[in-house]
Amino acid sequence: GLVIGAWGIKGEIRVKPFSNDPKALFSSRRWFVRPPETLGPTRQSYPPLLRITLAKEHGDGVVATAQEIPDRSAAERMRGARLFIARSSFPTAGDGEYYWIDLIGLAVFNREGQALGQVIDLLDTGAHSVLRLRRPDAVDGAPPDQSERLIPFVGAYVDDVNLAARRIT
């Protein structure tokens, strides 16, 4: 998730989850912290780990309390920090459900067996996810319209996901 600000006066933080379902955040009491990508002229320190004492849904986000954040000022300083949890804390995915992290790096082939590329990212359009592929013939430095391919991650286009074989058809 992403810390989007402080909530209340006792040091709670507001978190925007990276997924539509924040269950994974609730299943872990240890959140790893990565500072914002751009810290600006003042490089403040961030705790490497937050020990969560309370996390709850609030609107379209999460509100959490951590031992390392004693007051509102400390919570405000956390704005922009990215939060991660250990993979072992992820809830088990159901049949036909996949974590994006598991799809990144998989090779994608069409129904005739031709290589379409490798998954480099996914996009959330609201209606469904879209696989973002790097084409196998892509030249370094080429613009995205020449080096990438987008495929909706829906049953009409995706026949099979084989995590063990690291392949999507």
FENMO-V87004 format. One record per pair of residues at least 12 apart in sequence whose C-alpha atoms are under 10 Angstrom apart, sorted by the first residue. I is the first residue (numbers start at 0). J is the second residue. D is the distance in whole Angstrom. If there is no record, write none. Layout:
# FENMO-V87004
i->I j->J d->D
i->I j->J d->D
This chain:
# FENMO-V87004
i->0 j->13 d->10
i->0 j->14 d->6
i->0 j->15 d->5
i->0 j->16 d->4
i->0 j->17 d->5
i->0 j->18 d->8
i->0 j->21 d->9
i->0 j->24 d->8
i->0 j->30 d->10
i->0 j->32 d->10
i->0 j->60 d->9
i->0 j->61 d->9
i->0 j->79 d->10
i->0 j->80 d->9
i->0 j->81 d->6
i->0 j->82 d->5
i->0 j->83 d->7
i->0 j->84 d->9
i->1 j->13 d->8
i->1 j->14 d->5
i->1 j->15 d->5
i->1 j->16 d->6
i->1 j->17 d->7
i->1 j->32 d->10
i->1 j->33 d->10
i->1 j->35 d->9
i->1 j->60 d->10
i->1 j->61 d->10
i->1 j->77 d->9
i->1 j->78 d->8
i->1 j->79 d->6
i->1 j->80 d->6
i->1 j->81 d->5
i->1 j->82 d->6
i->1 j->83 d->9
i->2 j->14 d->4
i->2 j->15 d->6
i->2 j->16 d->9
i->2 j->32 d->10
i->2 j->35 d->10
i->2 j->60 d->10
i->2 j->61 d->9
i->2 j->62 d->10
i->2 j->63 d->10
i->2 j->74 d->9
i->2 j->75 d->9
i->2 j->76 d->10
i->2 j->77 d->6
i->2 j->78 d->5
i->2 j->79 d->5
i->2 j->80 d->5
i->2 j->81 d->6
i->2 j->82 d->7
i->3 j->15 d->7
i->3 j->60 d->10
i->3 j->74 d->10
i->3 j->75 d->9
i->3 j->77 d->8
i->3 j->78 d->5
i->3 j->79 d->6
i->3 j->80 d->8
i->3 j->81 d->9
i->4 j->62 d->10
i->4 j->71 d->9
i->4 j->74 d->7
i->4 j->75 d->6
i->4 j->76 d->8
i->4 j->77 d->7
i->4 j->78 d->5
i->4 j->79 d->8
i->4 j->80 d->10
i->5 j->62 d->9
i->5 j->63 d->10
i->5 j->70 d->9
i->5 j->71 d->6
i->5 j->72 d->8
i->5 j->73 d->8
i->5 j->74 d->5
i->5 j->75 d->5
i->5 j->76 d->9
i->5 j->77 d->8
i->5 j->78 d->8
i->6 j->62 d->7
i->6 j->63 d->9
i->6 j->64 d->10
i->6 j->71 d->8
i->6 j->74 d->8
i->6 j->75 d->9
i->7 j->62 d->10
i->7 j->70 d->9
i->7 j->71 d->7
i->7 j->74 d->10
i->8 j->69 d->10
i->8 j->70 d->7
i->8 j->71 d->5
i->8 j->72 d->9
i->8 j->74 d->9
i->9 j->64 d->8
i->9 j->68 d->9
i->9 j->69 d->7
i->9 j->70 d->5
i->9 j->71 d->6
i->9 j->72 d->9
i->9 j->73 d->10
i->9 j->74 d->9
i->10 j->63 d->9
i->10 j->64 d->7
i->10 j->65 d->8
i->10 j->66 d->9
i->10 j->67 d->9
i->10 j->68 d->6
i->10 j->69 d->5
i->10 j->70 d->4
i->10 j->71 d->4
i->10 j->72 d->7
i->10 j->73 d->7
i->10 j->74 d->5
i->10 j->75 d->8
i->11 j->53 d->9
i->11 j->54 d->9
i->11 j->62 d->6
i->11 j->63 d->5
i->11 j->64 d->5
i->11 j->65 d->7
i->11 j->66 d->10
i->11 j->68 d->7
i->11 j->69 d->9
i->11 j->70 d->8
i->11 j->71 d->7
i->11 j->73 d->9
i->11 j->74 d->6
i->11 j->75 d->9
i->12 j->54 d->10
i->12 j->61 d->8
i->12 j->62 d->6
i->12 j->63 d->5
i->12 j->64 d->7
i->12 j->65 d->8
i->12 j->68 d->9
i->12 j->70 d->10
i->12 j->71 d->8
i->12 j->73 d->9
i->12 j->74 d->6
i->12 j->75 d->8
i->12 j->76 d->10
i->12 j->77 d->8
i->12 j->78 d->8
i->13 j->54 d->10
i->13 j->55 d->10
i->13 j->56 d->10
i->13 j->57 d->9
i->13 j->60 d->7
i->13 j->61 d->6
i->13 j->62 d->5
i->13 j->63 d->7
i->13 j->64 d->9
i->13 j->74 d->9
i->13 j->75 d->10
i->13 j->77 d->10
i->13 j->78 d->9
i->14 j->54 d->10
i->14 j->56 d->9
i->14 j->57 d->9
i->14 j->59 d->9
i->14 j->60 d->6
i->14 j->61 d->5
i->14 j->62 d->6
i->14 j->63 d->8
i->14 j->78 d->9
i->14 j->79 d->10
i->14 j->80 d->10
i->14 j->81 d->9
i->14 j->82 d->9
i->15 j->59 d->8
i->15 j->60 d->5
i->15 j->61 d->6
i->15 j->62 d->9
i->15 j->81 d->10
i->15 j->82 d->10
i->16 j->59 d->9
i->16 j->60 d->6
i->16 j->61 d->7
i->16 j->81 d->10
i->16 j->82 d->9
i->16 j->83 d->10
i->17 j->60 d->10
i->17 j->81 d->9
i->17 j->82 d->9
i->17 j->83 d->10
i->18 j->98 d->10
i->18 j->99 d->9
i->18 j->123 d->9
i->19 j->59 d->9
i->19 j->60 d->9
i->19 j->123 d->9
i->19 j->125 d->9
i->20 j->56 d->10
i->20 j->59 d->10
i->20 j->60 d->9
i->21 j->55 d->9
i->21 j->56 d->8
i->21 j->59 d->10
i->21 j->60 d->8
i->21 j->61 d->8
i->22 j->55 d->10
i->22 j->56 d->9
i->22 j->88 d->10
i->22 j->89 d->8
i->22 j->90 d->7
i->23 j->83 d->10
i->23 j->84 d->8
i->23 j->85 d->9
i->23 j->86 d->9
i->23 j->87 d->10
i->23 j->88 d->7
i->23 j->89 d->5
i->23 j->90 d->6
i->23 j->91 d->10
i->24 j->51 d->10
i->24 j->54 d->8
i->24 j->55 d->9
i->24 j->61 d->9
i->24 j->63 d->10
i->24 j->82 d->9
i->24 j->83 d->8
i->24 j->84 d->7
i->24 j->85 d->10
i->24 j->88 d->8
i->24 j->89 d->8
i->24 j->90 d->10
i->25 j->51 d->9
i->25 j->53 d->9
i->25 j->54 d->6
i->25 j->55 d->7
i->25 j->56 d->9
i->25 j->61 d->9
i->25 j->63 d->10
i->25 j->88 d->9
i->25 j->89 d->10
i->25 j->90 d->10
i->26 j->54 d->10
i->26 j->84 d->9
i->26 j->87 d->10
i->26 j->88 d->6
i->26 j->89 d->7
i->26 j->90 d->7
i->27 j->50 d->9
i->27 j->51 d->8
i->27 j->54 d->10
i->27 j->83 d->10
i->27 j->84 d->7
i->27 j->85 d->8
i->27 j->86 d->10
i->27 j->87 d->9
i->27 j->88 d->6
i->27 j->89 d->8
i->27 j->90 d->10
i->28 j->49 d->8
i->28 j->50 d->6
i->28 j->51 d->5
i->28 j->52 d->7
i->28 j->53 d->8
i->28 j->54 d->9
i->28 j->65 d->9
i->28 j->84 d->9
i->28 j->88 d->9
i->29 j->48 d->7
i->29 j->49 d->6
i->29 j->50 d->5
i->29 j->51 d->6
i->29 j->52 d->9
i->29 j->65 d->9
i->29 j->82 d->10
i->29 j->83 d->9
i->29 j->84 d->7
i->29 j->85 d->8
i->29 j->88 d->9
i->30 j->47 d->9
i->30 j->48 d->6
i->30 j->49 d->5
i->30 j->50 d->7
i->30 j->51 d->7
i->30 j->65 d->9
i->30 j->81 d->10
i->30 j->82 d->6
i->30 j->83 d->6
i->30 j->84 d->5
i->30 j->85 d->8
i->31 j->46 d->9
i->31 j->47 d->6
i->31 j->48 d->5
i->31 j->49 d->6
i->31 j->50 d->9
i->31 j->80 d->10
i->31 j->81 d->8
i->31 j->82 d->6
i->31 j->83 d->5
i->31 j->84 d->6
i->31 j->85 d->8
i->32 j->45 d->7
i->32 j->46 d->7
i->32 j->47 d->5
i->32 j->48 d->6
i->32 j->49 d->7
i->32 j->77 d->9
i->32 j->80 d->7
i->32 j->81 d->6
i->32 j->82 d->5
i->32 j->83 d->6
i->32 j->84 d->9
i->33 j->45 d->8
i->33 j->46 d->9
i->33 j->47 d->7
i->33 j->48 d->9
i->33 j->79 d->9
i->33 j->80 d->6
i->33 j->81 d->5
i->33 j->82 d->6
i->33 j->83 d->8
i->34 j->46 d->9
i->34 j->47 d->9
i->34 j->77 d->8
i->34 j->78 d->9
i->34 j->79 d->7
i->34 j->80 d->5
i->34 j->81 d->6
i->34 j->82 d->9
i->35 j->77 d->9
i->35 j->78 d->8
i->35 j->79 d->5
i->35 j->80 d->5
i->35 j->81 d->7
i->36 j->79 d->8
i->36 j->80 d->8
i->36 j->81 d->9
i->37 j->79 d->9
i->38 j->79 d->9
i->38 j->80 d->10
i->43 j->76 d->8
i->43 j->77 d->10
i->44 j->76 d->9
i->44 j->77 d->9
i->45 j->67 d->10
i->45 j->73 d->10
i->45 j->76 d->8
i->45 j->77 d->7
i->45 j->80 d->8
i->46 j->67 d->7
i->46 j->68 d->9
i->46 j->77 d->9
i->47 j->67 d->10
i->47 j->82 d->10
i->48 j->65 d->10
i->48 j->66 d->10
i->48 j->67 d->8
i->48 j->82 d->9
i->48 j->83 d->9
i->48 j->84 d->10
i->49 j->64 d->9
i->49 j->65 d->6
i->49 j->66 d->7
i->49 j->67 d->6
i->49 j->68 d->8
i->49 j->82 d->9
i->49 j->83 d->10
i->50 j->64 d->8
i->50 j->65 d->5
i->50 j->66 d->6
i->50 j->67 d->7
i->50 j->68 d->9
i->51 j->63 d->7
i->51 j->64 d->6
i->51 j->65 d->4
i->51 j->66 d->7
i->51 j->67 d->9
i->51 j->68 d->10
i->52 j->64 d->6
i->52 j->65 d->6
i->52 j->66 d->7
i->53 j->65 d->7
i->53 j->66 d->10
i->86 j->100 d->10
i->95 j->159 d->9
i->95 j->160 d->8
i->96 j->160 d->10
i->97 j->160 d->9
i->97 j->162 d->9
i->99 j->118 d->10
i->99 j->120 d->8
i->99 j->121 d->7
i->99 j->122 d->10
i->99 j->128 d->9
i->99 j->130 d->9
i->100 j->119 d->10
i->100 j->120 d->9
i->100 j->121 d->9
i->101 j->162 d->7
i->101 j->165 d->9
i->102 j->117 d->9
i->102 j->118 d->7
i->102 j->119 d->9
i->102 j->120 d->8
i->102 j->121 d->8
i->102 j->130 d->9
i->102 j->160 d->9
i->102 j->161 d->10
i->102 j->162 d->8
i->102 j->165 d->8
i->102 j->166 d->9
i->102 j->167 d->9
i->103 j->117 d->8
i->103 j->118 d->5
i->103 j->119 d->5
i->103 j->120 d->6
i->103 j->121 d->8
i->103 j->130 d->9
i->103 j->131 d->9
i->103 j->132 d->9
i->103 j->165 d->9
i->104 j->116 d->10
i->104 j->117 d->6
i->104 j->118 d->5
i->104 j->119 d->6
i->104 j->120 d->8
i->104 j->132 d->9
i->104 j->133 d->10
i->104 j->165 d->8
i->104 j->166 d->9
i->105 j->117 d->6
i->105 j->118 d->6
i->105 j->119 d->8
i->105 j->132 d->9
i->105 j->160 d->9
i->105 j->161 d->9
i->105 j->162 d->8
i->105 j->163 d->10
i->105 j->164 d->9
i->105 j->165 d->5
i->105 j->166 d->5
i->105 j->167 d->7
i->106 j->118 d->7
i->106 j->119 d->10
i->106 j->132 d->9
i->106 j->133 d->10
i->106 j->135 d->10
i->106 j->161 d->10
i->106 j->164 d->9
i->106 j->165 d->6
i->106 j->166 d->5
i->106 j->167 d->6
i->106 j->168 d->9
i->107 j->130 d->10
i->107 j->132 d->8
i->107 j->133 d->10
i->107 j->134 d->10
i->107 j->135 d->10
i->107 j->150 d->10
i->107 j->157 d->10
i->107 j->159 d->10
i->107 j->160 d->9
i->107 j->165 d->9
i->107 j->166 d->6
i->107 j->167 d->5
i->107 j->168 d->6
i->108 j->157 d->10
i->108 j->166 d->8
i->108 j->167 d->6
i->108 j->168 d->5
i->109 j->156 d->9
i->109 j->157 d->9
i->109 j->158 d->9
i->109 j->167 d->9
i->109 j->168 d->6
i->110 j->156 d->10
i->110 j->157 d->9
i->110 j->158 d->8
i->110 j->168 d->6
i->111 j->168 d->9
i->112 j->168 d->8
i->113 j->168 d->10
i->114 j->134 d->8
i->114 j->135 d->7
i->114 j->136 d->10
i->114 j->168 d->9
i->115 j->132 d->8
i->115 j->133 d->8
i->115 j->134 d->6
i->115 j->135 d->7
i->115 j->136 d->9
i->115 j->147 d->10
i->115 j->148 d->8
i->115 j->150 d->10
i->115 j->167 d->10
i->115 j->168 d->9
i->116 j->131 d->9
i->116 j->132 d->5
i->116 j->133 d->5
i->116 j->134 d->4
i->116 j->135 d->5
i->116 j->136 d->8
i->116 j->137 d->9
i->116 j->146 d->10
i->116 j->147 d->8
i->116 j->148 d->8
i->117 j->130 d->9
i->117 j->131 d->8
i->117 j->132 d->5
i->117 j->133 d->5
i->117 j->134 d->7
i->117 j->135 d->7
i->117 j->147 d->9
i->117 j->148 d->9
i->117 j->165 d->10
i->117 j->166 d->9
i->117 j->167 d->9
i->118 j->130 d->6
i->118 j->131 d->6
i->118 j->132 d->4
i->118 j->133 d->7
i->118 j->134 d->9
i->118 j->147 d->10
i->118 j->148 d->9
i->118 j->149 d->9
i->118 j->150 d->10
i->118 j->166 d->10
i->118 j->167 d->9
i->119 j->131 d->6
i->119 j->132 d->5
i->119 j->133 d->6
i->119 j->134 d->10
i->119 j->147 d->9
i->120 j->132 d->7
i->120 j->133 d->9
i->120 j->149 d->10
i->121 j->149 d->9
i->121 j->150 d->9
i->121 j->151 d->9
i->121 j->152 d->9
i->122 j->149 d->9
i->122 j->150 d->10
i->122 j->151 d->9
i->122 j->152 d->10
i->123 j->151 d->10
i->123 j->152 d->10
i->124 j->151 d->9
i->127 j->151 d->7
i->127 j->152 d->7
i->127 j->153 d->7
i->128 j->150 d->9
i->128 j->151 d->6
i->128 j->152 d->5
i->128 j->153 d->8
i->129 j->148 d->10
i->129 j->149 d->6
i->129 j->150 d->6
i->129 j->151 d->4
i->129 j->152 d->5
i->129 j->153 d->8
i->130 j->148 d->8
i->130 j->149 d->6
i->130 j->150 d->5
i->130 j->151 d->6
i->130 j->152 d->6
i->130 j->153 d->10
i->131 j->147 d->7
i->131 j->148 d->6
i->131 j->149 d->5
i->131 j->150 d->7
i->131 j->151 d->9
i->131 j->152 d->10
i->132 j->146 d->8
i->132 j->147 d->5
i->132 j->148 d->5
i->132 j->149 d->6
i->132 j->150 d->8
i->133 j->145 d->9
i->133 j->146 d->6
i->133 j->147 d->5
i->133 j->148 d->6
i->133 j->149 d->9
i->134 j->146 d->5
i->134 j->147 d->5
i->134 j->148 d->6
i->134 j->149 d->10
i->135 j->147 d->9
i->156 j->168 d->8
